[in-house]
Amino acid sequence: MDTQVIGHRTPRVDGEFKLTGQADYTVDWQVRDMLYGYPVPASIAHGTLKTLHLDTARAMPGVVDIFHHGHFPELYRASKSQVSEMRLPFEDERIHYDGQYIALVVAESFEQARAAAHAVQADYDQEDGARTSLLDTDKEGQLLESEGVSRGDPEKAFDKAPVTIDHTYDIAAESHMQMEMHATLAEWRDERLIVHESSQGVVYQHKAMARIFGLPEESVEVVSHYIGSGFGNKLFMWPHAVATAGAAQMLGRPVKTILPRQQDMESGGNRPASRQRLRLGAKQDGTLLSIRHDSTTETSFVHPYVDSLGSATPSLYACDNVAISQRLLEVNHGTPCPMRAPGETSGIHALETALDELAVELGMDPLELRRRNYAKNDPASGLPWSSKHLDDCYTNAAKRFGWEKRNPTPGAMRDGDEIIGWGMATACWPAMRLSCSARVELRDDGSVMAACGTQDIGTGTYTIVAQTVAELSGVSLKDIEVRLGESTLPAGPLSGGSMVTATALPAVAAALRNAFDALKKVATGENGAFEGSDPDNLEIEAGALVDKQGKRVSFGEILSQQKLGSVSGEGQAAPGDEKNQYSFRSFGAHFVEVRWDPGISRLRVARVVSSIDIGRAINPSTARNQVEGSIVMGIGMALTEKLDYDPRDGRLINNNYADYIVPCHADMPEIDVELPDNPDYILNEFGARGVGEIGLTGIAAAIGNAVYHATGKRIREFPITLEKVMDI
C-alpha cells in the first residue's frame, strides 16, 4: 500500500501543547474549592494496626479531615481484572506490606496535607516472619495449573539428550520509575463522580469506580488526556484513587492526591522478582530436543498478580518436547503489576541466557544455534505466522554490528585497557489486537475530529490517529483534532501490551469511512453539491469529494452549503477469523558490546545494534524512540536496577531516585535501531504491530551474554553489579 502520511516520519501533533505547558496532566488540573490528600503509609510490613494518634495532625493548619478504618465510606470490591489491588483502602487493620495506606490526610494545600500526614503516629502489633523476597527463601509457592504447558515428552528427551544444561536464573524486583507520579483528582457533582487520573486505562477505571461506589456506569467519568508514562503501573487503578474519591464524597469537595516517589515505589506496583530454572537438551549439532522452563514469581498477600514468564517459550524455537510451569509466592511487599513487556521480559531473559550457555557447551556460535532452531511455523499452535522476518533481523543486525569478527574465546577481544564482550539475544512479543470503537466528525470549517476512549501515555497515539485520518481523508494534519483519554468517548483499549496501534487505527478508519458515507448522502441529496449523483461514484481526495467528471467540492463547502455544522460516523473494528488461522508475534534481534576495565572496575554497555520487525511503523520516529527507550530500560535491568527490601522486616530500603539506580545520560551507549518495513496486513489493514514492549525483551540477556564473553563469568543473578563481576 503506497502511503502519503502513514509510515513516514511525522512530528508529534501534541508536541506544541507539551512544549508550551498546555498539556493538561492530572497534577495540573485545578477545580474550584479543591482540597489535597496525602496518604499515611504503614511503617511495618507484617502485623496489625493498633492505634492511630491523630490529635496533633488534626490540630495543624489547614487540615480538614483524616480518613482511616472506621472513618470511611462502605464500599464494594471490584473484580481482580479491573484493579491493581483488590483490597480496598482502610478495609481492615491488617498490615500486609510496608507502605500500605493506613490513613489519608486531607487539607487545604498539598504542603499542609503532607506536613500533617508526617505528624500522624501509629502503634502496631508487629509480627515476626515477614516474607521479604522469594530470592531469600526456599519456599516454592503455589503451582498455577493455568500457566502450565506441555508437549511431547520433555523429561525423557532431556534425559537422553547428548548435551544438556540445567541452570537457575534470578532477577530482582524492579520499579517502573515513570516520570509522572500516580495522581487522582476526584469530584462529585450531583451524585456523579468525575475523576481525573494518570491512567493507562480510562475505560477500566471507569468500570471499577462504578462498581466500587455502587454507581451506574453513566454516573462515572474518568479523564486522562496526558500521561507522563507508566510502563504498566497505570494500567489499572490503585487504592489511592479509591481513597481520594471516598474522601471527596464524604467532604462534598474535590480532592486531589499526588503520590510522592517513595509511596509510588512502595505501593504503586513493580515488576516482581523471579526465579527460573531452565533445562535444555540438544543434539551435538545444536538441534533442541527438550526445553523445560520452571518459574516462580512474587505477588502480595492482598492481590494475586501473575507475571507469565513462560508464555513465549513454547513458540520461540522449534522443539518437539517442551514443558512450562509457574508458581506464585506471596510476600510482604506492595502488589506487583505489569511492567513493560510483562512476563516475557523476564522469561525471555532466562531462555536467551540459557541458549547462550548451551552454545558455549556445544562450542557453537550463539547466532548459529538460534538459526538452527528457527521456527517457521508457531510450534505451540502449529499455525503459520502472519508475518515473520526474524531471519532477516538476525542477518541485518549481525552485519551492522560486525558479528563475523567475534572471537569466541572469553576475554580475547581487547582495546587498550578494556576487555570487549559481544553478546546477542532474540526479542519477541505477541502481536495483539482487540475490539475497539471510534467516532469521527467532519466539520464545516474543513477540519476533522477523531475520538476514541483509549489514551496516549506519551508514545504518540495522538499523532498516529491523526496520521490515519490524514492518510484516508487528505486533510492536513494541522486541521485534525484528536480526542483521547475520556471514558465518555467510544470504548478503546488499555494503553498496554503494544496493542493500541493495531486495535484503534482500524476503528478510526471505520468511523471515518462511515462519516464519508454520511457526507456523500448530504452531497447527493436535495440541493447538495452533487445532487442526484450516485454516492458510489464519489471519491475522497485531499479533503474533498470528487466525481468522475473531475468536479471537486471540499468537505467544508458541502456542509456549509447545507447549513450543517458537521456530519459524523461511528465505527467498530475487531479481529476476525484470522486469529484462528494464523499466529501473531513480532520478532527481533539485539547485538550488544560491553567493555570491562578491570583496572578501574568499570563495566559499561558501549554499543547496541537492534533489528526489530514490527510490521509497518506508522510513525518511524516515535517507533524508533520506543525501541531506544526499551534498550535503556534493559541496561537498567541488566546492570543497576533492584528493589532492596530489608531482610529483617520487609521494608523497602531504596524507595527514592538517590538509592534506586537507573541509567543516566553518561551510561548511554551508541544505539543503532533498524525497523524493517514488512507490513502485516493479516493483522490489520495498516500492516502495523505494536512496538512498545518488544525492544525490552532480550536486551538484558544480550548484555549478560556479552559480560560472559568479556569476563568468562556467567552471572545468573541480575542485576550484574560490580561486586559480582569482581567476586567481592
Secondary structure, DSSP 4 states (H G I P E B T S, - for coil): ---SSTTS----TTHHHHHTT-S-BGGG---TT-EEEEEEE-S-SSEEEEEEE-HHHHTSTTEEEEEBTTBS----PPPTTTBS--SPTTSSSEE-STT-EEEEEEESSHHHHHHHHHH-EEEEEE-S-----GGG-----EE-GGG-EEES-HHHHHHH-SEEEEEEEEE--B----SSPPEEEEEEETTEEEEEE--S-HHHHHHHHHHHTT--GGGEEEE-SB----TTTTSSB-HHHHHHHHHHHHHTS-EEEE--HHHHHHHS--BPPEEEEEEEEE-TT--EEEEEEEEEEEEESS------TTSSHHHHB--S-EEEEEEEEEESSPPP---SSTTHHHHHHHHHHHHHHHHHHHT--HHHHHHHTB-SB-TTT-PBBSS--HHHHHHHHHHHHTGGG---STT-EEETTEEEEEEEEEEEEE-----EEEEEEEETTS-EEEE-B----SSSHHHHHHHHHHHHH---GGGEEEE-SBTTSSB---S-TT-HHHHHHHHHHHHHHHHHHHHHHHHHSTT-TTTT--GGG-EEETTEEE-TT--EEEHHHHHHHTT-SEEEEEEEE---GGGGT-B-EEEEEEEEEEEEETTTTEEEEEEEEEEEE-BS-SSHHHHHHHHHHHHHHHHHHHHT----B-TTT--BS--STTTS----GGG--EEEEE------TTT-TT-B---TTGGGTTHHHHHHHHHHHHHS----EES--HHHHHT-
